[in-house]
Structure formats: structure tokens, C-alpha cells
Amino acid sequence: MNSFDYNILVYLNHLENHSPILMKVILGIYEDSLKLGLFVALIWWAWFDASDRSRLQETREKIVASLIGGMLCVGLVRLMVLTLPFRQRPMSNPSLGLTFPIAAEGWGN
């Protein structure tokens, strides 16, 4: 790990030890199962918003383009994961001596 990344991780780790409120906020956002529901509700609202019929088609085209763009980005990232060399995540490297509150809950790939 380069020194730039290491210094950022040490600083964030320092915050965890001195700001339990901040860590509770981060964990609360991470563990909140309503995140996706809010996102879907906003998309549905934008899709079926009848206040301006003239812009309805344009809005729907933007939503579809955004979703397709997001899926393409996910595919590109997965392709990069398969082709680029492996680099161990900081939370999986015990030699750094850092603690991550989310890592205790289990972090997916």
C-alpha cells in the first residue's frame, strides 16, 4: 500500500477511536435497509410524475439512460476486477493494525 492511501486510512481509523457518534452514523447508514426503497420510490415518482406531461418522455429517457449507464459501469468494473492484478483490501490486511466497524459486520465483494 502506498503512503498516500495508508495516511488516509490511519486518519479515518483515528476518527473511529475518537468519535463514536460518527461511527454510529456511518453504521446506521450502512445497515439501513430502507436505502434501496427510497431510491426506488424516487425513480417511480420521476417515472409517473404527471405534473408536466410535455417533459414526461424526456424524463423517462433520462431514467432509462441512467440505469443502462449504471449497468455498463458495473460490467466495466467487474471486467477490471477480472483482468487487473489482485490487491488486498486494507480491512483484510491485519499487518496495518487498523480497525473498521463495517468489517466486523461482514463486507461483500
C-alpha positions as CSV (number, residue, x, y, z in Angstrom):
1,M,0.0,0.0,0.0
2,N,1.3,3.4,-0.9
3,S,1.9,6.1,1.8
4,F,-1.0,8.3,0.5
5,D,-3.6,5.5,1.0
6,Y,-2.1,4.5,4.3
7,N,-2.2,8.0,5.7
8,I,-5.8,8.4,4.8
9,L,-6.7,5.1,6.4
10,V,-4.8,5.9,9.6
11,Y,-6.7,9.3,9.8
12,L,-10.0,7.6,9.3
13,N,-9.1,4.9,11.8
14,H,-8.2,7.7,14.3
15,L,-11.7,9.1,13.9
16,E,-13.2,5.8,14.8
17,N,-11.4,5.7,18.1
18,H,-12.3,9.3,19.0
19,S,-15.8,9.8,17.6
20,P,-18.2,7.0,18.5
21,I,-21.1,9.2,17.3
22,L,-19.7,9.4,13.8
23,M,-19.2,5.7,13.7
24,K,-22.8,5.1,14.8
25,V,-24.0,7.4,12.0
26,I,-21.8,5.5,9.4
27,L,-23.0,2.1,10.7
28,G,-26.6,3.4,10.7
29,I,-26.4,4.4,7.1
30,Y,-24.6,1.1,6.1
31,E,-27.1,-1.1,7.9
32,D,-30.3,0.8,6.8
33,S,-32.4,-1.5,4.7
34,L,-34.6,1.4,3.5
35,K,-31.9,2.9,1.3
36,L,-33.0,0.9,-1.7
37,G,-36.6,1.6,-1.0
38,L,-36.1,5.3,-1.0
39,F,-34.1,5.1,-4.3
40,V,-36.8,3.0,-6.0
41,A,-39.5,5.4,-4.7
42,L,-37.7,8.4,-6.2
43,I,-37.4,6.6,-9.6
44,W,-41.1,5.7,-9.5
45,W,-42.1,9.2,-8.6
46,A,-40.0,10.6,-11.5
47,W,-41.3,8.0,-13.9
48,F,-45.0,8.6,-13.2
49,D,-44.9,12.3,-12.3
50,A,-47.9,13.8,-14.3
51,S,-47.3,17.4,-13.3
52,D,-45.6,18.2,-16.7
53,R,-46.8,15.9,-19.5
54,S,-44.5,17.6,-22.0
55,R,-41.4,16.6,-20.2
56,L,-42.6,13.1,-19.3
57,Q,-40.9,11.4,-22.3
58,E,-37.6,13.2,-21.7
59,T,-37.6,12.3,-18.1
60,R,-38.2,8.6,-18.8
61,E,-35.4,8.6,-21.4
62,K,-33.0,10.1,-18.8
63,I,-34.0,7.4,-16.2
64,V,-33.5,4.6,-18.7
65,A,-30.2,6.0,-19.9
66,S,-29.0,6.4,-16.3
67,L,-30.0,2.8,-15.5
68,I,-28.3,1.4,-18.6
69,G,-25.2,3.6,-17.9
70,G,-25.1,2.2,-14.3
71,M,-25.2,-1.4,-15.5
72,L,-22.5,-0.7,-18.1
73,C,-20.3,0.8,-15.3
74,V,-20.9,-2.3,-13.1
75,G,-19.9,-4.5,-16.0
76,L,-16.8,-2.5,-16.7
77,V,-15.7,-2.7,-13.0
78,R,-16.3,-6.4,-13.0
79,L,-14.2,-6.8,-16.1
80,M,-11.4,-4.7,-14.5
81,V,-11.5,-6.9,-11.4
82,L,-11.0,-10.0,-13.6
83,T,-8.2,-8.5,-15.7
84,L,-6.2,-6.3,-13.3
85,P,-3.8,-7.7,-10.7
86,F,-5.2,-8.5,-7.3
87,R,-4.6,-6.0,-4.4
88,Q,-5.6,-6.9,-0.9
89,R,-8.1,-4.6,0.7
90,P,-6.9,-2.7,3.7
91,M,-9.6,-4.2,6.0
92,S,-8.3,-7.7,5.1
93,N,-4.7,-6.8,5.9
94,P,-4.0,-7.4,9.7
95,S,-0.4,-6.1,9.4
96,L,-1.8,-2.5,9.1
97,G,-3.3,-2.6,12.6
98,L,-6.4,-0.7,11.6
99,T,-9.9,-1.5,12.7
100,F,-13.1,-0.9,10.6
101,P,-16.5,-1.0,12.2
102,I,-18.2,-2.2,9.0
103,A,-15.6,-5.1,8.6
104,A,-17.0,-6.6,11.8
105,E,-20.4,-6.9,10.2
106,G,-19.0,-8.6,7.0
107,W,-18.3,-6.7,3.8
108,G,-19.1,-8.2,0.5
109,N,-17.0,-8.0,-2.7
